[in-house]
Amino acid sequence: MIDDYAAVAEARAALANDPFGQNGDPDKAAEVIVRTIAAKDYPHLILLGKGSSDTGIQILQDQITEIAKWKEIADQTYFEKKAQQRLCLFSQLKKEVKLPYP
């Protein structure tokens, strides 16, 4: 083995033995996925694993904070009349086409 690649070889071996350090039970994950998608009201996104929901919530909260921080600047970049027309057209299209999101 070339000494310069020793660290890479170690990392590859570690990943092969424990991919991504996952501690979850794949059988339980499969059961949860099947049960969830079989339900009438299923989520658009499902996070699996202990702590994954907390991590997802934190990421989204950070994104909301960042968006809110720069909202004033973002709001300065539109054509007022055209923006209102587009919003009206989009609202009308949304009603006619029944898009899968609010």
C-alpha positions as CSV (number, residue, x, y, z in Angstrom):
1,M,0.0,0.0,0.0
2,I,1.2,3.5,-0.8
3,D,1.6,5.5,2.4
4,D,-0.1,8.6,1.0
5,Y,-3.3,6.6,0.5
6,A,-3.4,4.9,3.9
7,A,-6.0,7.2,5.2
8,V,-8.2,6.7,2.2
9,A,-7.9,2.9,2.5
10,E,-8.9,3.1,6.2
11,A,-11.9,5.3,5.4
12,R,-13.0,2.9,2.7
13,A,-12.7,-0.1,5.0
14,A,-14.7,1.7,7.7
15,L,-17.5,2.6,5.3
16,A,-17.6,-1.0,4.0
17,N,-18.1,-2.3,7.5
18,D,-20.5,0.4,8.6
19,P,-21.8,2.5,5.8
20,F,-22.4,6.0,6.9
21,G,-22.4,5.0,10.5
22,Q,-26.1,4.0,10.4
23,N,-27.3,2.6,13.7
24,G,-30.9,2.1,12.4
25,D,-32.6,-1.2,11.8
26,P,-33.3,-1.6,8.1
27,D,-36.2,-4.0,8.8
28,K,-37.9,-1.5,11.1
29,A,-37.3,1.2,8.5
30,A,-39.0,-0.9,5.8
31,E,-42.0,-1.6,8.0
32,V,-42.3,2.1,8.8
33,I,-42.1,3.1,5.1
34,V,-44.6,0.5,4.0
35,R,-47.1,1.3,6.8
36,T,-46.7,5.1,6.2
37,I,-47.3,5.0,2.4
38,A,-50.2,2.7,2.9
39,A,-52.0,5.2,5.1
40,K,-54.5,7.5,3.5
41,D,-52.8,10.6,4.8
42,Y,-49.1,10.1,4.2
43,P,-46.3,12.7,4.5
44,H,-44.5,14.2,1.5
45,L,-41.3,13.7,3.4
46,I,-40.4,11.1,6.0
47,L,-37.2,11.2,8.0
48,L,-36.0,8.0,9.5
49,G,-33.8,7.4,12.5
50,K,-33.5,8.7,16.0
51,G,-32.9,12.4,16.0
52,S,-33.5,12.8,12.2
53,S,-36.7,14.8,12.8
54,D,-34.9,17.1,15.2
55,T,-32.1,17.6,12.7
56,G,-34.7,18.3,9.9
57,I,-36.6,20.8,12.0
58,Q,-33.3,22.6,12.9
59,I,-32.3,22.8,9.3
60,L,-35.7,24.2,8.3
61,Q,-35.7,26.7,11.2
62,D,-32.2,27.9,10.1
63,Q,-33.4,28.3,6.5
64,I,-36.5,30.3,7.7
65,T,-34.3,32.5,9.8
66,E,-32.0,33.1,6.8
67,I,-34.9,33.9,4.5
68,A,-36.5,36.3,7.0
69,K,-33.1,38.0,7.5
70,W,-32.9,38.9,3.8
71,K,-36.7,39.3,3.1
72,E,-36.5,43.1,2.7
73,I,-33.8,42.9,0.1
74,A,-35.6,40.1,-1.8
75,D,-38.8,42.1,-1.8
76,Q,-37.1,45.0,-3.6
77,T,-36.6,43.0,-6.8
78,Y,-39.9,42.8,-8.5
79,F,-42.1,44.8,-10.9
80,E,-45.1,45.7,-8.8
81,K,-47.8,45.5,-11.4
82,K,-46.5,42.4,-13.1
83,A,-46.0,40.6,-9.8
84,Q,-49.6,41.2,-8.9
85,Q,-50.8,40.0,-12.3
86,R,-48.6,36.8,-12.0
87,L,-50.0,36.1,-8.6
88,C,-53.5,36.4,-9.8
89,L,-52.8,34.2,-12.8
90,F,-51.1,31.6,-10.6
91,S,-53.9,31.6,-8.2
92,Q,-56.4,31.1,-11.0
93,L,-54.3,28.3,-12.6
94,K,-53.9,26.6,-9.2
95,K,-57.7,26.5,-8.8
96,E,-58.2,25.1,-12.3
97,V,-55.4,22.6,-12.3
98,K,-55.7,21.5,-8.7
99,L,-52.0,21.4,-7.9
100,P,-50.9,18.9,-5.3
101,Y,-49.5,21.6,-3.0
102,P,-51.1,24.6,-1.3
